[in-house]
Amino acid sequence: MRAPDLETLGWDAAWAEQFAPFAADGLTPARVSLEHQHLYRVYTGTDEPLARVAGRFRHHAGGREQYPAVGDWVALDRPHGHARATIQAVLPRRSRFSRKAAGDVTEQQVVAA
């Protein structure tokens, strides 16, 4: 099965404008299609690699709600020839579906964007 192109997934001129600084750094846009224990499946428009967030991203994230969620657009670093990719940033969300995260701590969990 062929991966859907980015336009089919909702990529438009506004997303391209927000992504421009990341494109200048050689990153690729992708949309998160699945998340399981901080391992992500993303659509790049040509394939569906697995990805993890970059260590720098993890260090700067203020909370769980800043991590990628299904539906988020992300800036992806994928060196040529590598099967796995690294998520460097999440583009600002236009919408989200969230709930209280499990456990005693009052923290928001973004279920989908």
N, C-alpha and C positions, 0 to 999 in steps of 0.2 A: 504494500500500500504506500502510495506517495504522500509525503507530508504536505499539508495545505500551505499555500503561499501566505505571506504576511497580510496582504490586503483582505483575504478571506477571513483572517483572524481578527480584523478590525484596525489594522495599521492604516493611518491616514496622514495628511499633511501636518496636523497638529502634533501627532506623535513624532513625526520626522523632525519637526522643529525642536521639540524637547530633547530629542536624541542627538542632535547635531554636535554638541560638545564631546560626546562619547565616540561618535564616528570619527572626529578629528584625532582621537587617541587610538584609532584602529580597532575599536570594538564593534561587535555585531549586535543588532537588535534581535530579541527572541521573546517568545511568550511562554510563560510557565503553564504546562498542561497537567502536571502531577507533582505532588510533594509528599515525601515519606521520610520522616526522621532526618530532615535537612539534606536530603538527596532529591534533586529535582530533575524532571524530564521537561525539556524545553523544545519548542518548535522554532526553527530558524528560517523556515521558508523552503529549505532544501532537505533537511533531515531532522531527527529528533534525538540529539545527544543527551546524555546524563550530565548534570552539572552540580557543583557545590558552590557555596558562597566563598569568596576570597577571605583570607585571614584578616586582611585590613578591614573588610566590610564587617566581619564578625566583631572586631575590636571596637569599631565606631558605632555599631548599632546600639541604640539606647534601650531597646526592648524588643520583645517578640513581634510586636506589630510592625516593626520595620523590616523584618525578614520577608523574602518573596512569598507570595501566596498564589494559588492557582488563579490564572487570569492576568497576573501582573506582566507588564513589559519590563524586560531587564536588559542591561548592557553586558554582553557576553564576551569573554576572552577565550579564544580557542586556537591555540597554536596549530599551524598547519600539520596535518597528519596525526593529531591526537584525537582519541575517541571521546575523551571527557573534556568538559568546558568548565570555566570558572565564572561565576556571576560577580561582576564588579560593582554593580549599582542597580537599584530599582527605580524606574521612572515614577514620578508622582502619580498617585492613583486618582482616577476620576470618580470612582465609586468603590464601595467595599461592603462585604457582608461579614460581620464580626460577632464574637460572643466572648463571654468571660472564659479565660483559660482555666483548665482543670487545676485543682489544687487550692491551697489556702491563700496564696498571694492573689490580690486583685490585679489582674493583668489582662489586657485585651489580646485576643487571638483573632487574626484576620483569616477567615475561612476561605474567602474567594474575593477577587477584585474584578 
